């Protein structure tokens, strides 16, 4: 018996039937698929975890987009599948939306600060503004 056989429950046919031809049928084993018990919260949990991680890592402009989009996708799929854990899915969507907006703002600020810092006139004006 292999490890894959544990996923099936045995149900045996007890009776021996005869056909019109007087053919006897022997006892047969029928396998029924075993459904593993689950609460259906997997997508909602993934959405919440990725949403929280994207909020924590929103300063990391390339990672926030991956985590936030993953959280949005899994949260929407969880709600559409009507899984239990709807609150977790909604919380994941809210967290990822906030992180996505924060990531966009931070990315714009980083790139604009980088372009301003490379301008020599800006550096002189900045130094002159803080001289006494």
Buried (B, 14 or more C-beta within 10 A) or exposed (E): EEEEEEEEEEEEEEEEEEEEEEEEEEEEEEEEEEEEEEEEBEBBBBBBBBBBBBBEBBEBBEBBBBBBBBBBBBBBBBBEEEBEBBEBBBBBBBBBBBBBEBBBEBBEEEEEEEEEEEEEEEEEEEEEEEEE
